[in-house]
């Protein structure tokens, strides 16, 4: 790998390390050196360190920066060319749905069709995918039913191309970030090379997914933060404001795509707190100046991202104004704002009456509709009677008929209203079985009782009777449709009808468990409202008064998303991975194809790249420890070693913290996890590798004398480059597609590359 460390001026080999580029010490002293009170003056901070302006001041830094620009621009163009070419190559292959394109391609279609849906992530990523599809001529008609469905004549390339374009910026951002942190073109090019030729980064960038969009905003936020740090001696200048505002915009973008964008917010927040603490110790600044700095950061990094984040949801709600598959996750009031929903501008009887056909919705967010179907509970799960669940979608099996304790079929005229304290029998309209409970334990919530469907055509027993209780009501109060919070108390056992929020196994169609709780405390899980109400014998009223305001639907959306995320538990026989698998590249993900006749794409990192990254994490910690011990023991390291130590501690420390923040939290998460969750952390790991290996190569003269140290340095760089390129040559079919026998079958071209038994390509 050709060394391009800011154009060193060689006089002799003995002077090989003298460079005209700015030293990391001068670059990083901005982190700790007080800022001048005069935003146009840059001398005070340097003089505080005992340096003169001529040697370490702005003019010296300008000349040094000028000396790095020529090679860095050439290398940046090379990085950009390679990055875009590797990501956009074969972007239309395979011409069928791959992995989670099923979800996010479909959600892009929903935006084009303005159809409301529910997802556990904030909406920005899907909005951008939908916009990219719309701008490229996609009409939103493809159903995205399952992986393998042929796109045929659909313009899917625009959505894939958009994601690939954002993914192409990741090596570019990595190059610029490492260049700023180390002032070494070699370190920057190593980091960029690791990402350009990583098969995993290529694969995850080429499909209609949220990951490349999320990683784009994460890396853009880090780059903006690092660039802003370099503007400390130009406080409140145009460039200072530019990078500060861009940091806030990208933070909003990261959080607007996925909630894991919070990790980069923490990273930037830590940097900002340290920066403000440093300013507080600068005695040349007045309290008014410090207040201005604080307010500027509060505006750009808190208020602006918050405004943008809320704006994303405002656009989301305006665009998705039609009823769709996500309605049932939300309250009745929320649904009343959606065109096409049965509650939108609807009218229905105001009060519940005997003989009415109704749907009964749990008031717990994402608690679901009371639901039943013909399937029975399996052997060993309570009584083998008909299942009763809570279902999050509109469905005919959500309908129930309200009967008296003993029906009087001779009733004529207006039916009697159901009132607080009345005893009712709820008959499932489709199966004619009654809502029933008994002393058998519930399937998942063992301290609760099982709820079933029992009897047929109105016949049953005393365990089918429920007492209606209007929360906050008194005996005789009528039940208002949509407005009344109602509980159903089981007469025989004294328990209360309850939606636990727990997802049943596959035998329960992964619907939500309904139980009868012996704990009578009023909670949303035990409270219900009557939503759909059909009774032709009663007069109707308009429901337009139910529409909620923006803040109410914003809050409800977040509650639903948080509960949806917490409900993403591993299911029976579903493939998932553990966080300790990820850095070692233990197991990949099938994006497409499972047999020899199909076009196969397999998400797996370039093993050489990933294992170098893994080794570099330990190497970095070792080098920092050695440098710290040497300093503590008073060894004379020399100016160059001090510079290297500063780069390792400050620049490397920032990247190590970024890696930890984007990786360690997954060990605490109970939700289902996949390999692709590691890729944001992998970006930081690759940048840290570039910085660490560069300093390792440049430290060769600790063991070898010139010219051997120089030869060793060049040999190490070339070996690294060759290893990355050759491994990419070997494993590139993982990203661009494979056909023929699987790796474990005879005659497979990939057989010799199955280095780990857990790889399934």
C-alpha positions, 0 to 999 in steps of 0.5 A: 500500500503506497504511503501517502502520509501528508507528503513527507519531505525526505532529506535522508533516511534518518530524517524520514519522519519529518513532515509538513502536515500538522501534528496530531498534538496540534490537531488534538490540542483543540480538545483541551486548550482554552478558546480565545475570547475573540472568535476571530483571534486564534492566538490565545489558546496556543499561547496558553500552551506556551507555543508561539503563533508562528509555530503552532498558530493558525498560519502554521496549521493552514500551511500544514493543512494545505500540504495534505490537501493534494494527496488526500483529494486524489485518494478521496476521489479513488475511495469514492470511485471504488465505493460507488462501483462496488455498491452499484455493481449488479444492483438489479440482481437478483430481480426478486424480493430478498430478505427484509425487502419484504417489509421495507419495500412494502412500506415504501409502497404504503407511502406511495399509496398513502396507506397507514401501516405500523412498524416498530421503527420511526418513519424516516427510512421508509419515507425516503425509500418510498420517495426514492421509489416514487421518483424513479417511477415505481407505482407502489403496486408490487405486493412484496408478499414473500422473499423470492417473488419476481419483480418482473416489470416493476421499477425496483432499481430506484429504491435499491439504488438509493440505499446503495448510494447512501451505503457508498458514502460510508467508506468516504465518511470513514476516510474523512473522519480518520483523516481528521482524527489522525492527520494521516492519509495512510490511516484514512485509506486503510479504514476506507479500504476495509469498508470498500472491500467488505462483502458484508457492507456491500451486501447490506447496502444493495437492498431495500433496507433501513441499515444503509440509511441508518449508517449514513446518518450515523457516519454523517453525524460523527463526521460533522462532529469531528469537523466541528471540533476542528473549528474551535478557534473559529467560534461562531463563524459560518463554518463553525455554525455549518458543522454544528447544525449539520451534526444536529440534522444528522442526529435527527436523521439517525434517530428518525430511521431507527431508535438505535440512532440514540447511541450516536446521540450519546456519543455526540452528547458526551463530546459536547459535555466535555467541550463545554466543560473545557470552555468553562475552564477557559478564563479568557471567556466571560460567562456571557460567552460561555452562555452563548456557546451553551445556547448555540449547542442547545439549539443545534444539538437538542432543539433543532433535532427535536423539531426535525424529529417531530416534523418527520412524524408530522409528515408521516401522519399527513401522508399516511391518511388512509386506513391500512393494516396498521389500524388495529395497533392503535386506539379507536380515536386514532383510527377515526382520523384515517380515511376508509376506516369504519370509524372515519366520519362514521356514525353508530348507536351511542349506547350499547344494547342487548342484541348488538354486534360489537368489536371489543378493543383492549385499552392497553396500547397494542392490546388488540381486539377480543378475538376467537377462531375455530382452533382449539388449545393444544393438549396440555394447555388448559382445557382443550376448548376453543382459543380466545386471543387478542388480535391486532388487525381488523377481522371478521372473527373479532365480532361478538354478539351481546346477549342477556344472561338468559335471552328473551327472544320475544323482545320488540321495539327498542332493545334494552341498553346494557348498563353498569352491573348487568350480567351478559353473555358474549357469543362469538358471531362466527363460531357461536361459542360463548366467552368462557373462563374457568380455574385452569391456568392461562397458557403463558401467564400462569397466575391467571385463568384460561379464557376459552370459547365454550358451548354452541348456539347459545348453550353453555354453562354458568362459566359463560356469564360476565358482569359489565362494569363501567370504570368510574360509573355507578349502577345503572349507568349506560355503556357508551360506545368508544367512550366508556372504559369497561371491565368484564368480571367473571361471575363464577371465579371473580376474575377480570378479562385481561390482555396480557400483551404476551405473544402466543406460540405458533399454535396460537397463531402468534396472537396475544394472550387473553386471560382472566386475571384474579387481580382486580386493580384497574389497568389498561390491560383489564379495560376495554371499549366497544368500538364497532357497534351494529344495532339497526334498532338504535339511532346513530350519532356522528363520531367526528368528535373523537379525532385526536390532536397531533401531540396525542397521536405522536405520543400514542405512536411512540408507545405503540413502537416501544411496546412493539419493539419489546414484543419482538421475542425469538419465536420457535425455530426462528433463526437469530444470533447472539451479540458475541457471534458478531465480531467473530463473523460466526454466522451470516444471513441468507438474503436470497436462495437456499438451494443449488438451483436458486440465485444465492446471496449471503450476508457475511463479512469479509473474514479477513477484514472482520478478523483484522478488526477483531485483532485490532481491538485488542492491539489498540488496548495493548498499545494504549496500555504500553504508551500509558505505562511508558509515560507513567514510568517517565520514559523519554518517548520523543516528539513523534511517540507523544504524537502517536499517543495523543492520536491513540488516546484521543482519536482512537478513544473516540472510535473505541467509545463509538464501537462500544456504544453501538455494540455493548447495549445489545447484550442487555436487550431481550428482543430478537437480534440478527447479525445485521445489528452489528454493522454500525459498530463495525464501521467504528471498528474499521476506522479504529483499525485504520488508525491503530495499524497506521501507528503500529507500522510507523512505530517499526523504528522502535525495533528496527533501524533505518532503512529496515524499519522503512522497508518493514513499514511498506511491507506491512502496508502492502501485505495488508492491502493484498490480504484485503483485496485477495479475500474480497476476490475470494468471497465476492460471490457472497455479495454479487450472487452464487449458483450451483452446489452449496458449499458443503456439497460436492463440486461447489466452487465455494467449498474451500471457502467454508472456513467455519462450519456455521457459515451456510452459503 
